[in-house]
Amino acid sequence: MKSWYWGHARVGPYSVVWFTVVAPNGNEYLSSYVASRGKVITSQCGGIIVRPTGANAVYPPTPTSAPPEGFHVEQEVEGKGTLVLEVTNERLITLVENTAYRWIGSVSAGFRNQTQWQGVGLYEQFAFDV
């Protein structure tokens, strides 16, 4: 692999997990699920977008990329619409110089044009020279 974003967030009644990997050839592979009140309501290998936000928002990340300020995540949930998460870095908890960052941060999320919830997330960015 060349890079990845992985994360887990709890907002309102939802728990969201995302994982995107960029292969050395540039192909992106995706995996995610959304659970509500302890039951998985969607699990898929697609239908998700994860991108860095704010200063230093570089996609895909490289080992020389400075860390972004947060992430924008969109997850399609059948029958409900698009769940949108805005993730903001609060505390860096792991740093492997020029390779990996792991944060705890705040998350604002909701389905488009509907109720917004506030929550917390644990997530990371990894980049490797291939």
C-alpha positions in Angstrom: 0.0 0.0 0.0 1.0 3.6 -0.5 -1.4 5.3 2.0 -4.5 4.9 4.1 -7.1 6.7 6.2 -8.8 4.7 8.9 -11.2 6.0 11.5 -14.0 5.4 13.9 -16.5 7.9 15.1 -19.6 8.0 17.5 -22.2 10.6 16.8 -25.8 10.7 18.0 -27.2 7.2 17.6 -24.5 6.2 15.0 -21.1 4.5 15.0 -19.2 4.9 11.8 -16.0 3.1 10.7 -14.1 4.0 7.5 -11.0 2.6 5.8 -9.6 3.8 2.5 -6.3 2.5 1.0 -4.4 3.8 -2.0 -2.3 1.1 -3.7 1.1 1.8 -5.2 -0.6 1.9 -8.7 -3.0 4.7 -7.4 -6.1 2.6 -7.1 -8.3 3.4 -4.1 -9.9 0.6 -2.1 -12.7 1.3 0.4 -14.5 -0.3 3.3 -16.9 1.0 5.8 -19.9 0.4 8.0 -22.5 2.3 9.9 -24.2 1.0 13.0 -27.2 2.4 14.8 -28.1 1.4 18.4 -25.8 -1.6 18.2 -27.0 -2.9 14.8 -25.1 -2.6 11.5 -27.3 -0.7 9.0 -24.8 -0.7 6.2 -21.5 -2.4 5.5 -19.9 -1.9 2.1 -16.7 -1.7 0.0 -17.7 1.6 -1.6 -20.1 4.4 -1.2 -17.7 6.3 1.0 -15.5 9.4 0.5 -12.7 10.3 2.9 -10.6 13.4 2.2 -8.4 15.6 4.4 -9.5 19.2 5.1 -8.0 22.5 6.1 -4.4 23.5 5.9 -2.2 20.8 4.4 -5.1 18.9 2.9 -3.2 16.7 0.4 -4.7 13.6 -1.2 -3.3 11.1 -1.3 -0.9 11.8 1.6 2.8 11.3 1.1 5.5 10.8 3.8 6.5 14.4 3.4 2.9 15.8 3.7 2.2 17.8 6.8 -0.9 16.6 8.6 -4.3 18.0 7.7 -6.5 19.8 10.2 -9.2 17.2 9.9 -11.3 15.1 7.5 -14.5 15.1 5.5 -16.3 11.8 5.4 -19.4 10.9 3.3 -21.1 7.6 3.7 -24.2 6.5 1.7 -26.8 4.7 3.9 -29.5 3.0 1.9 -33.0 4.3 2.8 -31.5 7.3 4.8 -29.3 9.2 2.4 -25.8 10.6 2.8 -24.3 10.7 6.3 -21.7 13.5 6.3 -19.0 13.8 9.0 -16.7 16.7 9.6 -13.8 15.6 11.7 -11.5 18.1 13.4 -8.2 17.1 15.0 -8.1 17.8 18.7 -5.2 15.8 20.0 -2.3 14.0 18.3 -1.8 10.7 20.2 0.6 8.9 17.9 3.3 10.2 15.6 5.7 8.1 13.5 7.8 10.7 11.8 7.0 10.9 8.0 4.7 7.9 8.1 1.8 7.9 10.5 -0.5 10.2 12.6 -3.3 9.2 14.9 -5.7 11.7 16.5 -8.6 12.0 18.8 -11.0 14.6 17.5 -14.4 16.1 17.5 -17.0 15.1 14.9 -20.0 16.9 13.7 -22.3 14.7 11.6 -25.8 14.2 10.2 -27.7 13.3 7.1 -27.8 16.1 4.6 -30.2 18.8 5.6 -31.3 17.0 8.8 -30.4 16.9 12.5 -26.7 17.4 13.3 -25.0 15.5 16.1 -21.7 16.1 17.9 -19.4 13.3 18.8 -15.9 12.0 19.0 -13.6 10.1 16.8 -10.3 8.2 16.7 -8.6 8.1 13.3 -5.3 8.0 11.5 -3.4 8.8 8.3 -0.6 6.6 7.1 1.7 7.2 4.1 4.6 5.2 2.9 7.2 5.5 0.1 6.9 2.6 -2.3 
